[in-house]
Amino acid sequence: MYYDQPIPYEHNFQRVINEPNLCSQHGRIFIIYAIITMYNHFDRREILRKSFKNIPSDSCARGVIIKHVFLFAKTDNSTIESLIQKESEMYHDILQEDFKESYTNVSMKAIMAWKWIGEFCANAEYVAMMNDESLIDHGRLVSWLGTDFSKGAREDHFALCYPVGQARAHHLELERFRVLEPRKLYQGQFYPRYCHGFAYVAHIKVFNKLYLAALKNTHFMPTDVWIGILTEKLSLKVLFHQKQFKLYKVLEHYQPQKYSKSPAIVAICDIEEDKFQTIDIMRHVYKVISQEIR
């Protein structure tokens, strides 16, 4: 049975769909992508699947193995569940656990990913968590991790994130949080510094630490803020990487000549005013970055 309200994550949630051999067939995985998605975002997943097929072939990335999984919770619709199962059988890149698909349970998708990676993809070097409205230029990310990041310590900070400062805590003003049990809610006036949840990357040891901390800290609030609280408890550094993210005027930015001179690695494709444009923006961005990495 799945749950109508968010609850502390349990080790024994039933895995409905698993891919236990995705990583074990390889000696080393350079990056495992874990993508938070919704059942009705099939078009987004198709674009992302195409992007994962375009593994970089430059000298920095030669021989690099990249894997990905999409993260699902449960719905109460048997037709939807059947479609998810069929998609899993077709692509073998879906994980699903037995808790309710809802906004307030998004943090549980993060925990299920961290747990699965520790159990079934411990041979990965880096983990990239992302939402399904984000597109990452894998060639640029591999180069970033292989040159800019590998020279220093990797276990005390995020390799790539969009940092947000100590903003005023506002989740208690939102109805979806006011209905939850008060003692489970973060009560501070200001959020800690955190990585925005649309995409962040770190060494696998960072995510192992986050997973263990998450089991002991089950506050509910916007998920990226909750991860910021875990980050603070673990004394992880949140460094300045805004130039590597493109949030606004995405179509204007992702023109071949302009993008070729840009430091951007991650495109966030649903920040524009018209959310119905998300899939069109993703297709455009994919076309540009796929030409970039050939």
Residue pairs with C-beta under 8 A, 6 or more apart in sequence:
1 98
2 73
2 74
2 76
2 98
2 99
2 100
3 99
3 100
3 105
4 100
5 104
5 180
6 102
6 104
6 105
6 107
6 108
6 180
6 184
6 220
7 99
8 218
9 108
9 111
9 112
9 214
9 215
9 218
11 115
11 215
13 97
13 98
13 99
13 112
14 97
14 98
15 95
15 96
15 97
15 98
16 74
16 96
16 97
16 98
17 72
17 84
17 85
17 88
17 94
17 95
17 96
18 95
18 116
18 120
19 69
19 92
19 93
19 94
19 95
19 120
20 120
21 120
22 67
22 69
22 92
22 93
22 120
22 121
23 29
23 32
23 67
23 120
23 121
23 122
23 123
23 124
24 120
24 123
26 65
26 67
26 123
27 123
28 65
28 123
28 125
29 65
29 66
29 67
29 121
29 123
29 124
29 125
30 64
30 65
30 66
30 124
30 125
30 126
30 142
30 145
31 64
31 66
31 67
31 124
31 125
31 126
31 127
31 128
31 138
31 141
31 142
31 145
31 201
32 66
32 67
32 68
32 69
32 117
32 121
32 124
32 126
32 127
32 128
33 52
33 66
33 67
33 68
33 69
33 128
33 130
33 136
34 68
34 69
34 71
34 113
34 116
34 117
34 127
34 128
34 129
34 130
35 45
35 48
35 68
35 69
35 70
35 71
35 130
35 131
35 132
36 71
36 106
36 109
36 110
36 129
36 130
36 131
36 132
37 44
37 45
37 70
37 71
37 72
37 131
37 132
38 101
38 132
39 72
39 75
39 80
39 83
39 84
39 101
41 132
42 87
43 279
44 132
44 133
44 278
44 279
44 282
45 70
45 87
45 132
47 135
47 279
47 282
47 283
47 286
48 68
48 132
48 135
49 68
49 91
49 93
50 286
50 290
51 135
51 136
51 138
51 286
51 289
51 290
52 66
52 68
52 138
54 138
54 290
54 293
54 294
55 61
55 64
55 65
55 66
55 138
56 64
56 138
56 139
56 142
56 143
56 293
57 293
57 294
58 139
58 143
58 293
60 142
60 143
60 146
60 147
61 138
61 139
61 142
61 143
61 146
64 142
66 138
66 142
67 121
67 124
68 93
69 93
69 94
69 95
69 113
69 116
70 93
70 94
70 95
70 132
71 95
71 96
71 109
71 112
71 113
72 84
72 94
72 95
72 96
72 97
72 101
73 96
73 97
73 99
73 100
73 101
73 102
73 105
73 108
73 109
74 81
74 96
74 97
74 98
74 99
74 100
74 101
75 81
75 100
75 101
76 100
84 94
84 96
87 94
88 94
88 96
95 112
95 113
95 116
97 108
97 112
99 105
99 108
103 176
104 176
104 177
104 180
104 220
106 197
106 223
107 214
107 220
107 223
107 226
107 227
110 129
110 214
110 223
110 227
111 211
111 214
111 215
113 129
114 127
114 207
114 208
114 210
114 211
114 214
115 211
117 124
117 127
117 204
117 207
118 207
118 208
118 211
122 204
124 204
125 203
125 204
126 145
126 159
126 201
126 202
126 203
126 204
127 201
127 202
127 203
127 204
127 206
127 207
128 136
128 141
128 160
128 199
128 200
128 201
129 197
129 199
129 200
129 201
130 136
130 198
130 199
130 200
130 266
131 197
131 198
131 199
133 198
133 268
133 269
133 270
133 278
133 282
134 198
134 199
134 266
134 267
134 268
134 269
135 266
135 267
135 269
135 282
135 285
135 286
135 289
136 199
136 265
136 266
136 267
137 264
137 265
137 266
137 267
137 289
137 292
137 293
138 293
139 289
139 292
139 293
140 264
140 265
140 292
141 160
141 201
141 265
144 159
144 160
144 244
144 265
145 159
145 160
145 201
149 159
149 160
154 202
154 203
154 205
154 206
155 203
155 205
155 206
155 209
156 206
156 235
156 236
156 237
157 202
157 206
157 236
157 237
157 238
157 239
158 195
158 200
158 201
158 202
158 206
158 231
158 236
158 237
158 238
158 239
158 241
159 201
159 202
159 203
160 199
160 200
160 201
160 202
160 241
160 244
160 265
160 266
161 195
161 196
161 199
161 200
161 201
161 202
161 238
161 239
161 241
162 195
162 196
162 198
162 199
162 200
162 241
162 242
162 244
162 245
162 247
162 266
163 193
163 194
163 195
163 196
163 238
163 239
163 240
163 241
163 242
164 191
164 193
164 194
164 195
164 196
164 224
164 228
165 193
166 190
166 191
166 192
166 193
167 190
167 191
168 189
168 190
168 191
169 186
169 188
169 189
169 190
169 191
169 221
169 225
171 177
171 185
171 186
171 221
171 222
171 225
172 178
172 185
177 185
177 220
177 221
180 220
184 218
184 219
184 220
185 219
185 220
185 221
186 219
186 220
186 221
186 225
186 226
186 229
191 221
191 225
191 228
191 229
192 225
192 228
192 229
192 231
192 232
193 228
193 231
193 232
193 238
194 224
194 225
194 227
194 228
194 229
194 231
194 238
195 224
195 227
195 228
195 231
195 238
196 224
196 245
197 222
197 223
197 224
197 227
198 266
198 268
199 245
199 266
199 268
200 227
206 236
209 234
209 236
210 227
210 230
210 231
210 234
213 230
213 233
213 234
214 230
217 226
217 229
217 230
217 233
219 226
219 229
220 226
228 238
231 238
243 263
243 264
244 263
244 264
244 265
244 266
245 264
245 265
245 266
245 268
246 253
246 254
246 262
246 264
246 266
246 267
246 268
247 268
247 271
248 271
248 272
250 267
250 268
250 269
250 271
250 272
250 281
250 285
251 281
251 284
252 258
253 259
253 262
253 264
253 267
254 267
254 284
254 285
254 288
254 289
255 288
256 288
256 291
259 288
259 289
259 292
260 292
267 281
267 285
267 289
269 278
269 281
269 282
269 285
270 278
270 281
272 278
272 281
